[in-house]
Amino acid sequence: MDSYISKYQFKSIGDNLLKYIIPSEYHIRIDIDNLVLRIYRDKNLLEYDEILSKYSVNESPAAISFIKHLILADYSLKAFKARRRINTQFVWRLIFDSLTFFKKANPNAGIGSQGFLSIELFRYESGKNRKILRLHIWDESFASEFKGNEYGKYKVHSHLYNAQSHVLVGSISNHRYVVSQTKDTSAESLYKIEWKSEKDDKGLTKRTSELNIDLENVRLKKASSETVTIGQEYSVSINEYHSSNSNSPLTATLFLFNSDEGLNDLSKVVGPKNDSEPGFKYEQINIIPSLYDIDREVKKYYNKQKLLALDWMRKIHTLEHAHRIESRHLNTFSEILSWSIVGLPAIIAGLTFYFKQLPDMPDEKESIIVGVAILAGISTLLGTINKVIKPSNLSEKHRLNSEKFEHLRHKLEKYIIFNNDDRLELVLEEIQKDWKELTLHNVKEYNFKRASKMIKSMKVYPENLAFLKE
């Protein structure tokens, strides 16, 4: 997937962020036009890493946070559109760094009666074309912010647009339902959701909703369920009713509404019948503690993943040396065979010539002839062994395997040493695939034990997976 952004796209996304997301008090410190000129200079295309590590380092804290937010939006939109797996660590760092800066003046966000907190990260509107990127957070402590049964009472709903969601931390169960009208009296009704938008005192768009009855009596039937965890994704189409329920004390997802994937005239929700105050209830709370809680969980997960990568390195390093030892032993055996195959015929020829010169000594001559015959047999046997086993070929295969394991180790080393843990989860998947191919050629157990002892003596790797225990 693309990891670069054009000057035009940088400016376009930046303008949208300033229009809908970034509080107006920061606009003068960002100055998008001059920022574009300073970042891109005479270039039209830049890598994310170039912008983050080179071209933005001398900017103000507000500009740096803005750039991170901008790259977050560009990267996420591209990844969701291409249906490519999002790098969780990379995305979360951008979200955390941006929100902890821009939300420090106004840290509140709304928890809806659907049961999760929603923070808008990007919005694009042009006619009916919409792209809305959000951070959704489920926290077991949120229930205390609501009175009575208000928390989570409107969970089963449909969307105006197709939705895609990537789990940043925790676990989500996504349930899909069939909602149908029934003649029987039900405890719940189906409501149409009507949205309204207005500007708050900071010039940012604030959305509210009203619910109007659509079907008074409805029957809910669960059609399917799926559970997704950190680093995984799920999607919901516009014609599906669903609910997303957290399976963890703390869960967060990166969520995208995209009208390119589908568009409905209205969305609907199932809720209690005859609600005295129909509509989503929003409570404003300080999101900063939740952001730090998520950050700790993400770091804990990726620290474990880094340790897992070290354990993979230990196994790879062990087999690298085991194959090298195997190759050396086979090569030595091959050289002995080669010299024997060349030397024994010469000895046999010499002894044969010697026999011809001997006087008639039947007893001694007979024993020497037997010895020569044995040597000839051994020579034939060694030649057969060399032809069938081909130790030199096996030695070369193990040598090449050792080099491949070494290459695999250096590949993993690069990501660990240079702290590229935003790509580590993907690299580990590649390593496991390569591992299966490389372990087709086995090494002798005593060579493996010898290599294991050698690697253990280095004291640079964790002991198996013991480090994963809490």
VENBEL-V156757 format. One record per residue. N is the residue number from 1. RES is the residue in one small letter. BURIAL is + if it has 16 or more other C-alpha atoms within 10 Angstrom, else -. Layout:
# VENBEL-V156757
{{N;RES;BURIAL} {N;RES;BURIAL}}
This chain:
# VENBEL-V156757
{{1;m;-} {2;d;-} {3;s;-} {4;y;+} {5;i;+} {6;s;-} {7;k;+} {8;y;-} {9;q;-} {10;f;+} {11;k;+} {12;s;-} {13;i;+} {14;g;+} {15;d;+} {16;n;+} {17;l;+} {18;l;+} {19;k;+} {20;y;+} {21;i;+} {22;i;+} {23;p;+} {24;s;-} {25;e;-} {26;y;-} {27;h;-} {28;i;-} {29;r;-} {30;i;+} {31;d;-} {32;i;+} {33;d;-} {34;n;-} {35;l;+} {36;v;-} {37;l;-} {38;r;-} {39;i;+} {40;y;+} {41;r;-} {42;d;-} {43;k;-} {44;n;-} {45;l;-} {46;l;+} {47;e;-} {48;y;+} {49;d;-} {50;e;-} {51;i;+} {52;l;-} {53;s;-} {54;k;-} {55;y;+} {56;s;+} {57;v;-} {58;n;-} {59;e;+} {60;s;-} {61;p;-} {62;a;+} {63;a;+} {64;i;+} {65;s;+} {66;f;+} {67;i;+} {68;k;+} {69;h;+} {70;l;+} {71;i;+} {72;l;+} {73;a;+} {74;d;+} {75;y;+} {76;s;+} {77;l;+} {78;k;-} {79;a;+} {80;f;+} {81;k;-} {82;a;-} {83;r;-} {84;r;-} {85;r;-} {86;i;+} {87;n;+} {88;t;+} {89;q;+} {90;f;-} {91;v;+} {92;w;+} {93;r;+} {94;l;+} {95;i;+} {96;f;+} {97;d;+} {98;s;+} {99;l;+} {100;t;+} {101;f;-} {102;f;+} {103;k;+} {104;k;-} {105;a;-} {106;n;-} {107;p;+} {108;n;-} {109;a;+} {110;g;+} {111;i;+} {112;g;+} {113;s;+} {114;q;+} {115;g;+} {116;f;+} {117;l;+} {118;s;+} {119;i;+} {120;e;-} {121;l;+} {122;f;+} {123;r;+} {124;y;+} {125;e;-} {126;s;-} {127;g;-} {128;k;-} {129;n;-} {130;r;+} {131;k;+} {132;i;+} {133;l;+} {134;r;+} {135;l;+} {136;h;+} {137;i;+} {138;w;+} {139;d;+} {140;e;-} {141;s;-} {142;f;+} {143;a;+} {144;s;-} {145;e;-} {146;f;+} {147;k;-} {148;g;-} {149;n;-} {150;e;+} {151;y;+} {152;g;+} {153;k;+} {154;y;+} {155;k;+} {156;v;+} {157;h;+} {158;s;+} {159;h;+} {160;l;+} {161;y;+} {162;n;+} {163;a;+} {164;q;+} {165;s;+} {166;h;+} {167;v;+} {168;l;+} {169;v;+} {170;g;+} {171;s;+} {172;i;+} {173;s;+} {174;n;+} {175;h;+} {176;r;+} {177;y;+} {178;v;-} {179;v;+} {180;s;-} {181;q;-} {182;t;-} {183;k;-} {184;d;-} {185;t;-} {186;s;-} {187;a;-} {188;e;+} {189;s;+} {190;l;+} {191;y;+} {192;k;+} {193;i;+} {194;e;-} {195;w;-} {196;k;-} {197;s;-} {198;e;-} {199;k;-} {200;d;-} {201;d;-} {202;k;-} {203;g;-} {204;l;+} {205;t;-} {206;k;-} {207;r;-} {208;t;-} {209;s;-} {210;e;-} {211;l;+} {212;n;-} {213;i;+} {214;d;-} {215;l;+} {216;e;+} {217;n;+} {218;v;+} {219;r;+} {220;l;+} {221;k;-} {222;k;-} {223;a;-} {224;s;-} {225;s;-} {226;e;-} {227;t;+} {228;v;+} {229;t;+} {230;i;+} {231;g;+} {232;q;+} {233;e;+} {234;y;+} {235;s;-} {236;v;+} {237;s;+} {238;i;+} {239;n;-} {240;e;+} {241;y;+} {242;h;+} {243;s;+} {244;s;+} {245;n;+} {246;s;+} {247;n;-} {248;s;-} {249;p;-} {250;l;+} {251;t;+} {252;a;+} {253;t;+} {254;l;+} {255;f;+} {256;l;+} {257;f;+} {258;n;+} {259;s;+} {260;d;-} {261;e;-} {262;g;+} {263;l;+} {264;n;-} {265;d;-} {266;l;-} {267;s;+} {268;k;+} {269;v;+} {270;v;+} {271;g;+} {272;p;+} {273;k;+} {274;n;-} {275;d;-} {276;s;-} {277;e;-} {278;p;+} {279;g;+} {280;f;+} {281;k;+} {282;y;+} {283;e;+} {284;q;-} {285;i;-} {286;n;-} {287;i;+} {288;i;+} {289;p;-} {290;s;+} {291;l;+} {292;y;-} {293;d;-} {294;i;+} {295;d;+} {296;r;-} {297;e;+} {298;v;+} {299;k;-} {300;k;-} {301;y;-} {302;y;+} {303;n;-} {304;k;+} {305;q;+} {306;k;+} {307;l;+} {308;l;+} {309;a;+} {310;l;+} {311;d;+} {312;w;+} {313;m;+} {314;r;+} {315;k;+} {316;i;+} {317;h;+} {318;t;+} {319;l;+} {320;e;+} {321;h;+} {322;a;+} {323;h;+} {324;r;+} {325;i;+} {326;e;+} {327;s;+} {328;r;+} {329;h;-} {330;l;+} {331;n;+} {332;t;-} {333;f;-} {334;s;+} {335;e;-} {336;i;-} {337;l;+} {338;s;-} {339;w;-} {340;s;+} {341;i;+} {342;v;-} {343;g;-} {344;l;+} {345;p;+} {346;a;-} {347;i;-} {348;i;+} {349;a;-} {350;g;-} {351;l;+} {352;t;-} {353;f;-} {354;y;-} {355;f;-} {356;k;-} {357;q;-} {358;l;-} {359;p;-} {360;d;-} {361;m;-} {362;p;-} {363;d;-} {364;e;-} {365;k;-} {366;e;-} {367;s;-} {368;i;-} {369;i;-} {370;v;-} {371;g;-} {372;v;+} {373;a;-} {374;i;-} {375;l;+} {376;a;+} {377;g;-} {378;i;-} {379;s;+} {380;t;-} {381;l;-} {382;l;+} {383;g;+} {384;t;-} {385;i;-} {386;n;+} {387;k;-} {388;v;-} {389;i;-} {390;k;-} {391;p;+} {392;s;+} {393;n;-} {394;l;+} {395;s;+} {396;e;+} {397;k;+} {398;h;+} {399;r;+} {400;l;+} {401;n;+} {402;s;+} {403;e;+} {404;k;+} {405;f;+} {406;e;+} {407;h;-} {408;l;+} {409;r;+} {410;h;-} {411;k;-} {412;l;+} {413;e;-} {414;k;-} {415;y;+} {416;i;+} {417;i;-} {418;f;-} {419;n;-} {420;n;-} {421;d;+} {422;d;+} {423;r;+} {424;l;+} {425;e;+} {426;l;-} {427;v;+} {428;l;+} {429;e;-} {430;e;-} {431;i;+} {432;q;-} {433;k;-} {434;d;-} {435;w;+} {436;k;-} {437;e;-} {438;l;+} {439;t;-} {440;l;-} {441;h;-} {442;n;-} {443;v;+} {444;k;-} {445;e;-} {446;y;-} {447;n;+} {448;f;+} {449;k;-} {450;r;-} {451;a;+} {452;s;+} {453;k;-} {454;m;-} {455;i;+} {456;k;-} {457;s;-} {458;m;-} {459;k;-} {460;v;-} {461;y;+} {462;p;+} {463;e;-} {464;n;-} {465;l;-} {466;a;-} {467;f;-} {468;l;-} {469;k;-} {470;e;-}}
